[in-house]
């Protein structure tokens, strides 16, 4: 049974080429229902950068739904392990993004990070949003 005000943020990033055209996406689930989802184009970036942008943008949007407990789930083990301190962040550009995540986490009473398989239904929705954004950008050009 979900806790009252339980909000989960699912994030995904994608890069066609690494680096290459990159996009981020998130899906927000509250009490078992999808309440928001969004994606955006970054430009040329690596997949890891896109994954971080998904978390950053998702945290920004999640403020509309809770200031309490937020679960962040991603299929990027690297990002989850870096943000939980399990892995050191050795690349400065990723450290900068991790600091932005830490700043955005301050808006919530509690934030936890969990790695989930890319087959998770909400991750698949976020992945589809990323790919739609990348396809749209390709058509725009």
Protein Blocks (a to p, Z undefined) as FASTA:
>chain_A
ZZehiacdddddddedjaddddddddddeehiafbdcdddfbjcdfklmmmmmmmmmmmm
mmmmocbdcddddfblklmmmmnomaccfbfklmmmmmmmmmmmmmpfbdcdddddfklm
klmmmmmmmmmmmmmmmmmZZ
